[in-house]
Amino acid sequence: MAKSKPRGRTKKAKKLARKIRPAIKARRRATAVRKRPAPKLPAFDPMTLEPRIGSGYPKPFSDRVGRREKRRLGDVAGLTQFGVNLVMLPPGCESSMRHWHRNEDELVYVLSGEVVLVTDEGEQVLGPGMAAGFPAGKPNGHHLINRTRRPATYLEVGTRWPGGDEADYSDIDMLVRIIDGKERFVHKDGTPY
Amino acid sequence: MAKSKPRGRTKKAKKLARKIRPAIKARRRATAVRKRPAPKLPAFDPMTLEPRIGSGYPKPFSDRVGRREKRRLGDVAGLTQFGVNLVMLPPGCESSMRHWHRNEDELVYVLSGEVVLVTDEGEQVLGPGMAAGFPAGKPNGHHLINRTRRPATYLEVGTRWPGGDEADYSDIDMLVRIIDGKERFVHKDGTPY
């Protein structure tokens, strides 16, 4: 069947239609789903990976980060020297308690949404395309908070230090220390959680 | 002054206007420039970094990759254990000659545009949000080619192996070998370029 032509449109309606055509096209492009065959390793679609939800933190800190979703990109590719996580931080959620690592470099790159980066320099809002890096051993605690009403996503890259890593938390009575070869949460006086 | 109200619009024009409102809003959101203060370290805007253009490859291979632009995100943050580059691959350009690393893990994450990943598995098209990873020592040569008419951007992450790294090139008579403590391009019979 032939398409029915729009009839009886006034000049104004036509003019408006012309005006908004680019907007409609832009939206169509933005929401278009490209049909591609499913990738095969070493390529992969990170969104097909099962996310890890939850936290190994002791209470009450686990509540502040527990809803974040992490997809482990490095692992699926068989990498061992560094980890790359695709993280979805829901509204109100924190990436971690504010901390710094003794052995491992860390870098984040924001993909979508907006997060607040907290460091000794204060608070900064980071949007898509912004990055931040944290060298091992530099005692400047950092974490991200999503204070918006939309999810935020970012990539986090971190070294995998052989033998594990220790971390210091800036604002709370907690440390990670390697005890008997394992990373343990302890109070700042050394007593375990 | 009060805004002048639209007058004399027909019902059809109003209906059309209602219909396309989401598209117009979406476009406004997509093209809006958010005013934010310039970030300060440890946060930064990767696009403000001076790109490295060109290649250390010998001729004629340098011509195939020379127009790529690399911005070194890890370096500006003071990281030493791994590198993170924001790479812009112009139309027709290759990321590297097809290669694999002896010591260093590698991972790419596509941000915009479209690239072709070439490995022993063949060719695959990777669009935004797709990733691929290459463990150290696995002899599966890989590289990316931009066969489209638009620039493509991606993040590449690679370990910084103390003492440097060696690489094997799959399709050409070239290797990287550490000679007198430095990475050198040599032919497969060992003679230098």
HADDOCK unambig.tbl for C-alpha pairs under 7 A between the chains (distance, minus, plus):
assign (segid A and resid 12 and name CA) (segid B and resid 13 and name CA) 6.99 0.50 0.50
assign (segid A and resid 13 and name CA) (segid B and resid 12 and name CA) 6.99 0.50 0.50
assign (segid A and resid 13 and name CA) (segid B and resid 13 and name CA) 4.61 0.50 0.50
assign (segid A and resid 23 and name CA) (segid B and resid 23 and name CA) 5.64 0.50 0.50
assign (segid A and resid 23 and name CA) (segid B and resid 24 and name CA) 5.46 0.50 0.50
assign (segid A and resid 23 and name CA) (segid B and resid 27 and name CA) 5.76 0.50 0.50
assign (segid A and resid 24 and name CA) (segid B and resid 23 and name CA) 5.44 0.50 0.50
assign (segid A and resid 26 and name CA) (segid B and resid 27 and name CA) 6.79 0.50 0.50
assign (segid A and resid 27 and name CA) (segid B and resid 23 and name CA) 5.86 0.50 0.50
assign (segid A and resid 27 and name CA) (segid B and resid 26 and name CA) 6.82 0.50 0.50
assign (segid A and resid 27 and name CA) (segid B and resid 27 and name CA) 6.85 0.50 0.50
assign (segid A and resid 42 and name CA) (segid B and resid 132 and name CA) 5.25 0.50 0.50
assign (segid A and resid 42 and name CA) (segid B and resid 133 and name CA) 5.63 0.50 0.50
assign (segid A and resid 42 and name CA) (segid B and resid 134 and name CA) 6.70 0.50 0.50
assign (segid A and resid 43 and name CA) (segid B and resid 131 and name CA) 5.70 0.50 0.50
assign (segid A and resid 43 and name CA) (segid B and resid 132 and name CA) 3.98 0.50 0.50
assign (segid A and resid 43 and name CA) (segid B and resid 133 and name CA) 6.75 0.50 0.50
assign (segid A and resid 44 and name CA) (segid B and resid 130 and name CA) 6.25 0.50 0.50
assign (segid A and resid 44 and name CA) (segid B and resid 131 and name CA) 5.56 0.50 0.50
assign (segid A and resid 44 and name CA) (segid B and resid 132 and name CA) 5.95 0.50 0.50
assign (segid A and resid 45 and name CA) (segid B and resid 130 and name CA) 4.99 0.50 0.50
assign (segid A and resid 45 and name CA) (segid B and resid 131 and name CA) 6.24 0.50 0.50
assign (segid A and resid 46 and name CA) (segid B and resid 130 and name CA) 6.50 0.50 0.50
assign (segid A and resid 46 and name CA) (segid B and resid 131 and name CA) 6.74 0.50 0.50
assign (segid A and resid 74 and name CA) (segid B and resid 133 and name CA) 6.75 0.50 0.50
assign (segid A and resid 77 and name CA) (segid B and resid 133 and name CA) 4.89 0.50 0.50
assign (segid A and resid 77 and name CA) (segid B and resid 134 and name CA) 6.59 0.50 0.50
assign (segid A and resid 78 and name CA) (segid B and resid 135 and name CA) 5.97 0.50 0.50
assign (segid A and resid 79 and name CA) (segid B and resid 105 and name CA) 6.10 0.50 0.50
assign (segid A and resid 79 and name CA) (segid B and resid 135 and name CA) 5.07 0.50 0.50
assign (segid A and resid 81 and name CA) (segid B and resid 105 and name CA) 6.38 0.50 0.50
assign (segid A and resid 81 and name CA) (segid B and resid 159 and name CA) 6.90 0.50 0.50
assign (segid A and resid 105 and name CA) (segid B and resid 79 and name CA) 6.09 0.50 0.50
assign (segid A and resid 105 and name CA) (segid B and resid 81 and name CA) 6.38 0.50 0.50
assign (segid A and resid 130 and name CA) (segid B and resid 44 and name CA) 6.23 0.50 0.50
assign (segid A and resid 130 and name CA) (segid B and resid 45 and name CA) 4.98 0.50 0.50
assign (segid A and resid 130 and name CA) (segid B and resid 46 and name CA) 6.50 0.50 0.50
assign (segid A and resid 131 and name CA) (segid B and resid 43 and name CA) 5.70 0.50 0.50
assign (segid A and resid 131 and name CA) (segid B and resid 44 and name CA) 5.55 0.50 0.50
assign (segid A and resid 131 and name CA) (segid B and resid 45 and name CA) 6.24 0.50 0.50
assign (segid A and resid 131 and name CA) (segid B and resid 46 and name CA) 6.75 0.50 0.50
assign (segid A and resid 132 and name CA) (segid B and resid 42 and name CA) 5.23 0.50 0.50
assign (segid A and resid 132 and name CA) (segid B and resid 43 and name CA) 3.99 0.50 0.50
assign (segid A and resid 132 and name CA) (segid B and resid 44 and name CA) 5.94 0.50 0.50
assign (segid A and resid 133 and name CA) (segid B and resid 42 and name CA) 5.60 0.50 0.50
assign (segid A and resid 133 and name CA) (segid B and resid 43 and name CA) 6.76 0.50 0.50
assign (segid A and resid 133 and name CA) (segid B and resid 74 and name CA) 6.73 0.50 0.50
assign (segid A and resid 133 and name CA) (segid B and resid 77 and name CA) 4.90 0.50 0.50
assign (segid A and resid 134 and name CA) (segid B and resid 42 and name CA) 6.67 0.50 0.50
assign (segid A and resid 134 and name CA) (segid B and resid 77 and name CA) 6.57 0.50 0.50
assign (segid A and resid 135 and name CA) (segid B and resid 78 and name CA) 5.97 0.50 0.50
assign (segid A and resid 135 and name CA) (segid B and resid 79 and name CA) 5.06 0.50 0.50
assign (segid A and resid 159 and name CA) (segid B and resid 81 and name CA) 6.90 0.50 0.50
